[in-house]
Structure formats: structure tokens, C-alpha cells
Amino acid sequence: MSLGLETAQQEWTESHRRLEGEARDPARYEALMQGFEAITAELRRRVGHTFTLAELAAAYGDAERWSRDAVAASGAPAGWARSLALVEGAAFHAYARGAVDYAP
């Protein structure tokens, strides 16, 4: 595994952990999940259903450019931009499980 992929996966795992920690506040968690779902849908469009972790990491390198637009278009509630990195990383974490070379 390349250092870049390993670093990305660590970031994704940390974002997932932090997102799950937000479940204590149902209203905030629901708002975060809206952004998470918007990014996941955009990943489906950009990466597809058959992909490798390296391909997903390449999409992650470019995600800042398109994830903001995806979440904004979803009608996310005010203040969503402050948690963009969190939902972005968590969405990549979840999506990585579908990679053809994913190993838990």
C-alpha cells in the first residue's frame, strides 16, 4: 500500500469515527448525514461501482474541488461548510468498503 493511500485511509477512518461521535446530537447528525449522502452519491457518479482503493484515493485528492458543490446542491442546512472535511472523509471511508481490493 502506498504511503498516500495509507494516509488517506487514516484520514477517512478518523472522519468516520468523528461522524459517529456526532450521533449524540440527533439534529446535528442528521444535518451531517445530508452532506455525507450527497458526497456518496457524487462518488457513485465519479468513481462508479467497480473501483480500487488507489482509484478512490485519486478521487479523494480532487474531492475538495467537487464535494463543496455536491453538498451545496443537496440543500444542506446553513453552516454545512464548516463540517465539509468531516463528511467528505466519512463518505470516502464508507465508500472504500466497496473497493475490489478492500481488506478490513
N, C-alpha and C positions, 0 to 999 in steps of 0.2 A: 504494500500500500504506500502510495506517495505521501510525503510529508504534508502537501497541500490538502489532499483528501482526508488525511488523518485529522488535521487541524479543523477542517470544515465539519467533519463528523463530531468532533468535540464541541464545537460551537452549536451544532444542531441539537446535540444531547442536552447541553446546558439550557438552551432556549426551551426545549420540551419540558425539562424539569421546572423551570421558572413558570411556564404557562400553566402547568398542572397545579402549581402552588397558588395560582390566582383563582382556583375553583372555590376558595373560601369566600369569595365575594361574587355571588352569582351574577349580578348586573355587570360587573367589570369583565368577568369571564365570558359572558355572552357577547359582549362587545368585541373582545379579543378574538373569539371564535369566528366572528363575522370576517375579520381580516384574514385569519387562518384559512378559512374556506375559500376566500377569494384568491389567495395565493396558490392554494392547492389546485383550484380549477385552472388557473393560468399555467401551473406546472404540467397538468394533463395536456394542455394545448401545446406547450412549448417542447416538452420532453417526450410526451407520449406515454404509452403503456409498457413498452419494452425498451429498457434502458439499463445502462451500467451505472455504478456509483461514480465513475470518472465523468460520465456524461452529465450526471446530476450535479457534480461539483463544478463543472464548467458553467452550467446554468446558474449556479449559486454565485459565481464570480461576476455575473452580469445582472444579478437579480435586483440590485439597488435601482437600476435603470427602469425596470418594468414593474416591480412589485408595488411601488407607490401608486402608479396609475391603476393597477388592478384593484387595490384596496379602495382607492378614491371612487372608482366606478361602482363599487359594491354598495355605496351609500352608507359606509361606516359612520358611526356617530362622531361627533366633534372630539378632537383630541387624539384621534387614532394614530396620527403621525408619530407621536411620542413612543408608541409601542411597536412601530413597524419592524425593527430589528428582531424583537421578541417573536412576533407571529411569523415572520419570514423564516427564522431558524427552526421554529417548531414545525412549520409546514414542510420544510426540507427533511427534517427528522422523520416525520411520518411517511413522507413520500419515498424515502430511501428504502423502506422495508419492502417496496415492490421491485427493487433493482434485481436484475437477473443474477448478480454476483453478491447480493446481500447475505451476510452471515451474522447472526446475533452474537 
